[in-house]
Amino acid sequence: MIKGELLRKAIHILIALVPFLASCDLSGTALLLMAGILFYTCAESMRFLGFFPPVISSITAIVLRRREQGRFALAPVTLGIGAFLTIILFPPQIAAACVYILAFGDSAGTIIGKFIGRFRPAFLAGKSIEGSIACLLVSFTAVYIIFNDWKVSLAAGFAALITDILPLGDFDNIVMPLFSGLSISLFFILQA
């Protein structure tokens, strides 16, 4: 379980390459994300139907969570969609901050929550306070590195925290960067 979750989050963190790729070629990066989503969807559909494409199936077998057994594993699709929509909808700096929230804040929340988290109040629907705080702190740090402004970083960190505690399942990969991007954009609009 630990090995699978760590590999899953290592793959999740690779989405942090998207802002760099988008800064070189936005259209090419958007096409790459769409192609990746399509490729994974085909490979996962084959696995779901009983065909096991080499490499993809062996990685998928390691990283699947118990709740994904016997069904289509949606997280990679929502991860790609979240990054795609973020780079398309927001200016480069905001998009980068939001993809880093997705890559690092969400991953930190999951890793800390699963392996260290002890306090799981009912209102967090099974998630831990420690994981949620990790998501907030890492998201704050990612945004602060880009904008060097604690207020915008706090706004984005709380947007990530709110998204993290909602029972969104794999759809948090879409909602987290978009909600964070909206909070950063709103912050700058209100500052103008």
FIKOL-952647 format. One line per field, with one value per atom (N, C-alpha, C): z, y, x; residue in one letter; residue number from 0. Coordinates in Angstrom, 2 decimals, always signed. Each point is the difference from the previous one (the first is absolute). Layout:
BEGIN
w (Z  ...)
v (Y  ...)
u (X  ...)
r (A  ...)
k (NUM  ...)
! end
This chain:
BEGIN
w (+0.00  +0.00  +0.00  +0.85  +0.08  -1.32  -0.54  -1.28  -1.11  -0.06  -1.03  +0.12  +1.25  +0.19  -0.31  +0.39  -0.30  -1.50  -0.71  -1.46  -0.64  +0.50  -0.51  +0.13  +1.15  +0.21  -0.76  -0.22  -0.84  -1.42  -0.51  -1.33  +0.02  +1.07  +0.16  -0.03  +0.64  +0.07  -1.38  -0.90  -1.35  -0.73  +0.44  -0.65  +0.20  +0.96  +0.25  -1.18  -0.94  -1.21  -0.98  +0.14  -0.95  -0.14  +1.09  -0.20  -0.80  +0.23  -0.79  -1.47  -0.26  -1.39  -0.65  +0.75  -0.54  -0.29  +0.80  -0.26  -1.29  -0.39  -1.27  -1.19  +0.20  -1.09  +0.60  +0.18  +0.63  -0.81  -1.30  -0.84  +0.01  -0.12  +0.02  +1.33  +1.10  +1.32  +0.14  -0.48  +0.05  -0.82  -1.17  -0.82  +0.67  +0.64  +0.72  +1.14  +0.74  +1.07  -0.55  -1.09  -0.60  -0.50  -0.63  -0.49  +1.17  +1.08  +1.18  +0.60  +0.08  +0.52  -0.89  -1.30  -0.95  +0.09  +0.03  +0.09  +1.27  +1.13  +1.27  -0.03  -0.53  -0.05  -0.81  -1.12  -0.81  +0.75  +0.61  +0.74  +1.19  +0.73  +1.16  -0.44  -1.11  -0.52  -0.38  -0.60  -0.35  +1.27  +1.04  +1.26  +0.59  -0.02  +0.56  -0.75  -1.30  -0.81  +0.02  +0.74  +0.14  -0.84  -0.74  -0.77  +0.79  +0.06  +0.86  -0.81  -0.45  -0.73  +0.87  -0.56  +0.81  +0.55  +1.00  +0.71  +0.69  -0.76  +0.59  +1.01  -0.37  +0.90  +1.24  -0.14  +1.18  +0.95  -0.53  +0.85  +0.64  -0.79  +0.52  +1.12  -0.15  +1.02  +1.33  -0.05  +1.23  +0.66  -0.78  +0.56  +0.26  -0.43  +0.22  +1.49  +0.38  +1.36  +0.07  +1.20  +0.18  -0.64  +0.14  -0.54  -1.53  -0.63  -1.46  -0.60  +0.85  -0.49  -0.70  -1.20  -0.73  -0.70  -0.04  -0.73  -0.65  -0.88  -0.71  +1.00  +0.01  +0.89  -0.64  +0.56  -0.61  +0.32  +1.08  +0.48  -1.08  -0.81  -1.01  -1.03  -0.31  -0.94  +0.61  +1.24  +0.63  +0.25  +0.27  +0.17  -1.28  -1.13  -1.29  -0.36  +0.26  -0.29  +0.87  +1.28  +0.89  -0.46  -0.38  -0.49  -1.33  -0.89  -1.31  +0.16  +0.76  +0.18  +0.67  +0.93  +0.71  -0.93  -0.85  -0.89  -1.10  -0.33  -1.05  +0.53  +1.23  +0.54  +0.72  +0.52  +0.83  -0.63  +0.36  -0.46  +0.54  -0.66  +0.34  +1.47  +0.68  +1.42  +0.88  -0.21  +0.79  -0.33  -1.27  -0.39  +0.64  -0.01  +0.61  +1.49  +0.70  +1.43  +0.26  -0.81  +0.21  -0.35  -1.01  -0.32  +1.11  +0.57  +1.13  +1.23  +0.21  +1.08  -0.23  -1.23  -0.34  +0.18  -0.49  +0.08  +1.42  +0.68  +1.29  +1.20  -0.03  +1.13  +0.17  -1.09  +0.04  +0.40  -0.55  +0.33  +1.46  +0.49  +1.42  +0.91  -0.32  +0.80  +0.06  -1.13  -0.04  +0.77  -0.26  +0.64  +1.51  +0.45  +1.44  +0.62  -0.67  +0.51  +0.13  -1.00  +0.02  +0.98  +0.10  +0.77  +1.38  +0.23  +1.29  +0.65  -0.81  +0.51  +1.03  +1.12  +1.09  +0.34  -0.16  +0.38  -1.22  +0.03  -1.13  +0.47  +0.18  +0.45  -1.08  +0.43  -0.92  -1.14  +0.26  -1.06  -1.12  +0.20  -1.07  -0.82  +0.27  -0.77  -0.21  +1.09  -0.07  -0.22  -0.35  -0.19  +1.35  +0.06  +1.27  +0.04  +1.22  +0.20  -0.43  +0.32  -0.36  -1.52  -0.74  -1.46  -0.58  +0.56  -0.47  +0.29  +1.17  +0.33  -0.92  -0.30  -0.92  -1.38  -0.46  -1.29  +0.02  +1.07  +0.14  -0.01  +0.80  +0.13  -1.28  -0.63  -1.24  -1.13  -0.06  -1.02  +0.21  +1.25  +0.34  -0.48  +0.30  -0.37  -1.51  -0.73  -1.46  -0.61  +0.50  -0.53  +0.43  +1.21  +0.50  -0.82  -0.41  -0.83  -1.31  -0.54  -1.29  +0.17  +0.98  +0.11  +1.09  +0.92  +1.09  +0.74  +0.23  +0.66  +0.93  +1.30  +0.95  -0.07  -0.41  -0.04  -1.13  -1.19  -1.11  +0.27  +0.63  +0.33  +1.00  +0.96  +0.99  -0.63  -0.90  -0.70  -0.81  -0.72  -0.80  +0.88  +1.09  +0.92  +0.62  +0.39  +0.55  -1.06  -1.23  -1.09  -0.17  +0.05  -0.10  +1.19  +1.19  +1.21  -0.11  -0.41  -0.14  -0.99  -1.12  -1.00  +0.56  +0.75  +0.56  +0.96  +0.78  +1.00  -0.57  -1.20  -0.61  -0.48  +0.06  -0.45  -1.53  -0.70  -1.46  -0.66  +0.77  -0.59  -0.98  -1.13  -1.01  -0.70  +0.16  -0.66  +0.67  +1.15  +0.61  -0.90  -0.88  -0.95  -1.00  -0.21  -0.89  +0.82  +1.09  +0.78  +0.72  +0.56  +0.79  -0.79  -1.17  -0.70  -0.53  -0.39  -0.52  +1.11  +1.15  +1.11  +0.53  +0.04  +0.43  -0.99  -1.29  -1.03  +0.09  +0.28  +0.17  +1.23  +1.08  +1.21  -0.22  -0.72  -0.30  -0.91  -1.03  -0.92  +0.72  +0.85  +0.77  +0.92  +0.61  +0.87  -0.78  -1.19  -0.79  -0.50  -0.32  -0.43  +1.14  +1.21  +1.16  +0.41  -0.34  +0.33  -0.98  -1.17  -1.04  +0.32)
v (-1.20  +1.20  +1.26  +0.04  +1.17  +0.21  -1.08  +0.09  +0.50  -0.54  +0.41  +1.45  +0.44  +1.40  +0.97  -0.37  +0.88  +0.08  -1.13  +0.02  +0.80  -0.16  +0.74  +1.51  +0.43  +1.43  +0.48  -0.87  +0.39  +0.29  -0.83  +0.24  +1.29  +0.19  +1.20  +1.26  -0.05  +1.15  +0.35  -0.96  +0.28  +1.07  +0.22  +1.04  +1.38  +0.12  +1.27  +0.41  -0.90  +0.35  +0.82  -0.03  +0.65  +1.51  +0.76  +1.44  +0.29  -0.77  +0.20  -0.31  -1.13  -0.36  +1.04  +0.49  +1.01  +1.31  +0.32  +1.23  -0.10  -1.20  -0.21  -0.05  -0.68  -0.18  -0.36  +0.99  -0.22  -0.97  +0.22  -0.87  -1.44  -0.14  -1.33  -0.71  +0.75  -0.59  -0.41  +0.84  -0.34  -1.27  -0.09  -1.22  -1.22  +0.19  -1.10  -0.50  +0.92  -0.40  -0.75  +0.52  -0.68  -1.39  -0.11  -1.29  -0.97  +0.51  -0.83  -0.50  +0.88  -0.39  -1.07  +0.19  -0.97  -1.33  +0.04  -1.22  -0.77  +0.70  -0.67  -0.57  +0.76  -0.46  -1.29  -0.07  -1.22  -1.16  +0.25  -1.06  -0.48  +0.92  -0.37  -0.71  +0.40  -0.69  -1.43  -0.18  -1.35  -0.84  +0.58  -0.72  -0.38  +0.95  -0.23  -1.12  -0.13  -1.04  -1.33  -0.04  -1.26  -0.12  +1.04  +0.02  +0.82  -0.46  +0.66  +0.49  +1.27  +0.56  -0.01  -0.42  -0.04  +1.39  +0.07  +1.18  +0.73  +0.50  +0.76  -0.87  -1.22  -0.88  -0.35  -0.21  -0.34  +1.19  +1.20  +1.19  +0.20  -0.14  +0.17  -0.99  -1.24  -1.02  +0.40  +0.67  +0.41  +1.18  +0.95  +1.26  +0.02  -1.02  -0.01  -0.01  +0.80  -0.04  -1.04  -0.45  -1.04  +0.39  +1.26  +0.44  +0.01  -0.08  +0.01  -1.41  -1.00  -1.38  -0.32  -0.56  -0.41  +1.13  +1.17  +1.10  +0.87  +0.86  +0.91  +0.95  +0.05  +0.92  +1.38  +0.91  +1.30  +1.07  -0.17  +1.06  +0.54  -0.84  +0.58  +0.87  -0.36  +0.79  +1.36  +0.00  +1.28  +0.85  -0.64  +0.74  +0.73  -0.71  +0.61  +1.10  -0.23  +1.00  +1.25  -0.21  +1.13  +0.86  -0.64  +0.76  +0.68  -0.71  +0.56  +1.25  -0.11  +1.16  +1.17  -0.30  +1.05  +0.79  -0.69  +0.74  +0.74  -0.48  +0.64  +1.22  -0.10  +1.03  +1.15  -0.23  +1.02  +0.49  +1.23  +0.51  -0.90  +0.02  -0.95  -0.07  +1.14  -0.05  -0.64  +0.36  -0.58  -1.49  -0.34  -1.41  -0.81  +0.53  -0.71  -0.22  +1.04  -0.12  -1.07  -0.04  -0.96  -1.42  -0.17  -1.35  -0.48  +0.91  -0.38  -0.36  +0.70  -0.38  -1.41  -0.28  -1.34  -1.05  +0.30  -0.98  -0.20  +1.09  -0.10  +0.09  +0.94  +0.15  -1.20  -0.44  -1.17  -1.25  -0.16  -1.17  +0.00  +1.16  +0.09  -0.32  +0.53  -0.28  -1.49  -0.67  -1.43  -0.80  +0.28  -0.78  +0.20  +1.24  +0.27  -0.58  +0.22  -0.50  -1.51  -0.71  -1.46  -0.63  +0.57  -0.67  +0.59  +1.25  +0.64  +0.45  +0.25  +0.55  -0.88  +0.60  -0.72  +0.60  +1.30  +0.68  +0.11  -0.76  -0.06  +0.33  +1.29  +0.37  -0.33  -0.21  -0.40  +0.99  +1.29  +0.99  -0.06  -0.73  -0.16  -1.27  -0.72  -1.18  -0.97  -0.35  -0.98  +0.57  +1.27  +0.63  +0.49  +0.20  +0.40  +1.49  +0.53  +1.40  +0.21  -0.96  +0.13  +0.09  -0.83  +0.04  +1.30  +0.48  +1.27  +1.17  -0.01  +1.06  -0.08  -1.21  -0.17  +0.56  -0.27  +0.53  +1.52  +0.60  +1.46  +0.57  -0.56  +0.54  -0.15  -1.15  -0.21  +0.84  +0.13  +0.85  +1.45  +0.47  +1.36  +0.22  -0.94  +0.13  +0.04  -0.86  -0.03  +1.34  +0.56  +1.28  +1.14  -0.07  +1.05  +0.04  -1.14  -0.05  +0.73  -0.08  +0.66  +1.48  +0.34  +1.38  +0.83  -0.64  +0.70  +0.95  -0.49  +0.78  -0.93  +0.24  -0.92  +0.04  +1.14  +0.09  -0.85  +0.12  -0.82  -1.48  -0.26  -1.38  -0.60  +0.81  -0.46  -0.24  +0.89  -0.18  -1.30  -0.23  -1.22  -1.23  +0.11  -1.13  -0.39  +0.99  -0.31  -0.56  +0.45  -0.59  -1.47  -0.30  -1.40  -0.81  +0.58  -0.67  -0.31  +0.98  -0.22  -1.12  +0.02  -1.05  -1.35  -0.01  -1.25  -0.64  +0.79  -0.60  -0.36  +0.48  -0.37  -1.45  -0.72  -1.40  -0.10  +0.39  +0.05  -1.25  -0.85  -1.17  +0.43  -0.68  +0.31  +1.34  +0.56  +1.27  +1.19  -0.25  +1.09  +0.41  -0.89  +0.33  +1.07  +0.14  +1.04  +1.24  -0.21  +1.11  +0.78  -0.70  +0.67  +1.08  -0.31  +1.07  +1.10  -0.37  +1.03  +0.93  -0.56  +0.82  +0.87  -0.57  +0.78  +1.13  -0.31  +1.03  +1.12  -0.37  +1.02  +0.85  -0.62  +0.77  +0.96  -0.44  +0.89  +1.13  -0.33  +1.03  +1.00  -0.48  +0.88  +0.90  -0.56  +0.79  +1.17  -0.28  +1.07  +1.00  -0.44  +0.91  +0.94  -0.55  +0.81  +0.96  -0.35  +0.87  +1.15  -0.15  +1.04  +1.26)
u (+0.82  -0.82  +0.87  +1.01  +0.86  +0.73  +0.57  +0.72  -0.92  -1.20  -0.96  -0.41  -0.25  -0.43  +1.14  +1.22  +1.15  +0.26  -0.12  +0.16  -1.12  -1.21  -1.15  +0.24  +0.49  +0.24  +1.24  +0.97  +1.15  -0.47  -0.90  -0.57  -0.82  -0.77  -0.83  +0.87  +1.15  +0.90  +0.58  +0.08  +0.52  -0.80  -1.24  -0.82  +0.64  +0.92  +0.70  +0.87  +0.25  +0.76  -0.83  -1.30  -0.89  +0.26  +0.16  +0.25  +1.27  +1.06  +1.22  -0.26  -0.63  -0.31  -0.90  -0.99  -0.92  +0.72  +1.02  +0.75  +0.81  +0.33  +0.72  -0.96  -1.15  -0.97  -1.35  -0.86  -1.30  -0.86  -0.08  -0.84  +0.52  +1.30  +0.60  -0.24  +0.08  -0.24  -1.46  -0.91  -1.42  -0.26  +0.60  -0.16  +0.61  +1.15  +0.65  -0.89  -0.59  -0.91  -1.22  -0.58  -1.15  +0.38  +1.17  +0.46  +0.24  +0.57  +0.23  -1.30  -0.99  -1.31  -0.62  +0.06  -0.56  +0.74  +1.33  +0.80  -0.33  -0.02  -0.31  -1.42  -0.95  -1.38  -0.11  +0.70  +0.00  +0.64  +1.16  +0.70  -0.82  -0.61  -0.80  -1.28  -0.57  -1.18  +0.35  +1.17  +0.45  +0.17  +0.61  +0.18  -1.34  -0.91  -1.32  -0.73  +0.26  -0.64  +0.76  +1.12  +0.73  +1.25  +0.35  +1.24  +1.01  +1.23  +0.97  +1.20  -0.05  +1.13  +1.26  +1.14  +1.22  +0.35  +0.75  +0.49  -1.15  -0.97  -1.10  -0.76  -0.30  -0.76  +0.79  +1.31  +0.79  +0.10  +0.13  +0.02  -1.36  -1.04  -1.36  -0.28  +0.46  -0.23  +0.64  +1.13  +0.70  -0.71  -0.47  -0.51  -1.51  -0.72  -1.45  -0.32  -0.96  -0.51  -1.10  -0.30  -1.01  -1.34  -0.38  -1.29  -0.02  +1.18  +0.08  +0.04  +0.13  +0.03  -1.31  +0.10  -1.19  -0.73  +0.59  -0.63  +1.06  -0.43  +0.90  +0.64  +1.34  +0.72  +0.02  -0.75  -0.26  +1.05  +0.77  +0.90  +0.95  +0.67  +0.89  -0.74  -1.22  -0.79  -0.33  -0.47  -0.35  +1.24  +1.13  +1.26  +0.37  -0.07  +0.30  -0.99  -1.27  -1.02  +0.22  +0.30  +0.24  +1.16  +1.10  +1.17  -0.32  -0.69  -0.36  -0.86  -1.07  -0.89  +0.73  +0.88  +0.71  +0.91  +0.77  +0.92  -0.75  -1.19  -0.79  -0.76  -0.50  -0.88  +0.70  +1.19  +0.65  +1.30  +0.39  +1.31  +1.12  +1.16  +1.07  +0.40  +0.16  +0.41  -1.06  -1.23  -1.09  -0.13  +0.07  -0.08  +1.12  +1.21  +1.13  -0.26  -0.43  -0.27  -1.05  -1.03  -1.09  +0.40  +0.81  +0.49  +0.94  +0.79  +0.86  -0.82  -1.11  -0.91  -0.50  -0.40  -0.48  +1.08  +1.19  +1.08  +0.51  +0.31  +0.68  -0.95  -0.94  -0.91  -0.91  -0.60  -0.88  +0.78  +1.19  +0.82  +0.42  +0.43  +0.40  -1.18  -1.16  -1.19  -0.30  +0.10  -0.28  +1.04  +1.27  +1.07  -0.01  -0.06  -0.03  -1.28  -1.10  -1.28  -0.05  +0.49  -0.06  +0.98  +1.18  +1.04  +0.26  -0.39  +0.25  -1.30  -1.00  -1.26  -0.68  -0.34  -0.66  -1.36  -0.13  -1.24  -0.91  -1.09  -0.92  -1.43  -0.27  -1.35  -1.04  -1.21  -1.08  -0.19  +0.16  -0.24  +1.03  +1.11  +1.00  -0.23  -1.06  -0.40  +1.16  +0.69  +1.07  +1.39  +0.09  +1.31  +0.52  +1.30  +0.60  +0.29  +0.02  +0.37  +1.45  +0.87  +1.42  +0.19  -0.73  +0.10  -0.52  -1.10  -0.57  +0.94  +0.62  +0.95  +1.22  +0.46  +1.13  -0.35  -1.21  -0.46  +0.03  -0.51  -0.02  +1.42  +0.89  +1.36  +0.81  -0.09  +0.76  -0.58  -1.31  -0.62  +0.39  -0.05  +0.43  +1.44  +0.87  +1.42  +0.19  -0.71  +0.12  -0.41  -1.08  -0.47  +0.93  +0.49  +0.91  +1.29  +0.50  +1.21  -0.22  -1.18  -0.30  -0.32  -0.84  -0.49  +0.68  +0.69  +0.68  -0.96  -1.22  -1.03  -0.77  +0.09  -0.62  -1.52  -0.58  -1.46  -0.58  +0.56  -0.49  +0.30  +1.13  +0.36  -0.98  -0.42  -0.96  -1.37  -0.40  -1.28  +0.00  +1.09  +0.09  +0.12  +0.76  +0.13  -1.33  -0.80  -1.32  -0.94  +0.13  -0.81  +0.36  +1.30  +0.44  -0.50  +0.07  -0.48  -1.49  -0.79  -1.45  -0.28  +0.71  -0.18  +0.42  +1.10  +0.52  -1.00  -0.72  -0.89  -1.37  -0.30  -1.28  +0.05  -1.11  -0.01  -0.12  +1.05  -0.04  +0.58  +0.64  +0.65  +1.07  +0.07  +1.01  -0.24  -1.18  -0.31  +0.68  +0.64  +0.78  +1.15  +0.45  +1.07  -0.43  -1.28  -0.52  -0.37  -0.71  -0.53  +1.11  +0.99  +1.03  +0.76  +0.56  +0.72  -0.92  -1.22  -0.92  -0.48  -0.36  -0.45  +1.14  +1.21  +1.17  +0.27  -0.11  +0.21  -1.03  -1.24  -1.04  +0.28  +0.48  +0.28  +1.17  +1.02  +1.14  -0.47  -0.75  -0.51  -0.88  -0.89  -0.87  +0.83  +1.03  +0.88  +0.59  +0.52  +0.62  -1.04  -1.19  -1.07  -0.36  -0.12  -0.37  +1.12  +1.24  +1.14  +0.14  -0.59  +0.16  -0.77)
r (M  M  M  I  I  I  K  K  K  G  G  G  E  E  E  L  L  L  L  L  L  R  R  R  K  K  K  A  A  A  I  I  I  H  H  H  I  I  I  L  L  L  I  I  I  A  A  A  L  L  L  V  V  V  P  P  P  F  F  F  L  L  L  A  A  A  S  S  S  C  C  C  D  D  D  L  L  L  S  S  S  G  G  G  T  T  T  A  A  A  L  L  L  L  L  L  L  L  L  M  M  M  A  A  A  G  G  G  I  I  I  L  L  L  F  F  F  Y  Y  Y  T  T  T  C  C  C  A  A  A  E  E  E  S  S  S  M  M  M  R  R  R  F  F  F  L  L  L  G  G  G  F  F  F  F  F  F  P  P  P  P  P  P  V  V  V  I  I  I  S  S  S  S  S  S  I  I  I  T  T  T  A  A  A  I  I  I  V  V  V  L  L  L  R  R  R  R  R  R  R  R  R  E  E  E  Q  Q  Q  G  G  G  R  R  R  F  F  F  A  A  A  L  L  L  A  A  A  P  P  P  V  V  V  T  T  T  L  L  L  G  G  G  I  I  I  G  G  G  A  A  A  F  F  F  L  L  L  T  T  T  I  I  I  I  I  I  L  L  L  F  F  F  P  P  P  P  P  P  Q  Q  Q  I  I  I  A  A  A  A  A  A  A  A  A  C  C  C  V  V  V  Y  Y  Y  I  I  I  L  L  L  A  A  A  F  F  F  G  G  G  D  D  D  S  S  S  A  A  A  G  G  G  T  T  T  I  I  I  I  I  I  G  G  G  K  K  K  F  F  F  I  I  I  G  G  G  R  R  R  F  F  F  R  R  R  P  P  P  A  A  A  F  F  F  L  L  L  A  A  A  G  G  G  K  K  K  S  S  S  I  I  I  E  E  E  G  G  G  S  S  S  I  I  I  A  A  A  C  C  C  L  L  L  L  L  L  V  V  V  S  S  S  F  F  F  T  T  T  A  A  A  V  V  V  Y  Y  Y  I  I  I  I  I  I  F  F  F  N  N  N  D  D  D  W  W  W  K  K  K  V  V  V  S  S  S  L  L  L  A  A  A  A  A  A  G  G  G  F  F  F  A  A  A  A  A  A  L  L  L  I  I  I  T  T  T  D  D  D  I  I  I  L  L  L  P  P  P  L  L  L  G  G  G  D  D  D  F  F  F  D  D  D  N  N  N  I  I  I  V  V  V  M  M  M  P  P  P  L  L  L  F  F  F  S  S  S  G  G  G  L  L  L  S  S  S  I  I  I  S  S  S  L  L  L  F  F  F  F  F  F  I  I  I  L  L  L  Q  Q  Q  A  A  A)
k (0  0  0  1  1  1  2  2  2  3  3  3  4  4  4  5  5  5  6  6  6  7  7  7  8  8  8  9  9  9  10  10  10  11  11  11  12  12  12  13  13  13  14  14  14  15  15  15  16  16  16  17  17  17  18  18  18  19  19  19  20  20  20  21  21  21  22  22  22  23  23  23  24  24  24  25  25  25  26  26  26  27  27  27  28  28  28  29  29  29  30  30  30  31  31  31  32  32  32  33  33  33  34  34  34  35  35  35  36  36  36  37  37  37  38  38  38  39  39  39  40  40  40  41  41  41  42  42  42  43  43  43  44  44  44  45  45  45  46  46  46  47  47  47  48  48  48  49  49  49  50  50  50  51  51  51  52  52  52  53  53  53  54  54  54  55  55  55  56  56  56  57  57  57  58  58  58  59  59  59  60  60  60  61  61  61  62  62  62  63  63  63  64  64  64  65  65  65  66  66  66  67  67  67  68  68  68  69  69  69  70  70  70  71  71  71  72  72  72  73  73  73  74  74  74  75  75  75  76  76  76  77  77  77  78  78  78  79  79  79  80  80  80  81  81  81  82  82  82  83  83  83  84  84  84  85  85  85  86  86  86  87  87  87  88  88  88  89  89  89  90  90  90  91  91  91  92  92  92  93  93  93  94  94  94  95  95  95  96  96  96  97  97  97  98  98  98  99  99  99  100  100  100  101  101  101  102  102  102  103  103  103  104  104  104  105  105  105  106  106  106  107  107  107  108  108  108  109  109  109  110  110  110  111  111  111  112  112  112  113  113  113  114  114  114  115  115  115  116  116  116  117  117  117  118  118  118  119  119  119  120  120  120  121  121  121  122  122  122  123  123  123  124  124  124  125  125  125  126  126  126  127  127  127  128  128  128  129  129  129  130  130  130  131  131  131  132  132  132  133  133  133  134  134  134  135  135  135  136  136  136  137  137  137  138  138  138  139  139  139  140  140  140  141  141  141  142  142  142  143  143  143  144  144  144  145  145  145  146  146  146  147  147  147  148  148  148  149  149  149  150  150  150  151  151  151  152  152  152  153  153  153  154  154  154  155  155  155  156  156  156  157  157  157  158  158  158  159  159  159  160  160  160  161  161  161  162  162  162  163  163  163  164  164  164  165  165  165  166  166  166  167  167  167  168  168  168  169  169  169  170  170  170  171  171  171  172  172  172  173  173  173  174  174  174  175  175  175  176  176  176  177  177  177  178  178  178  179  179  179  180  180  180  181  181  181  182  182  182  183  183  183  184  184  184  185  185  185  186  186  186  187  187  187  188  188  188  189  189  189  190  190  190  191  191  191)
! end
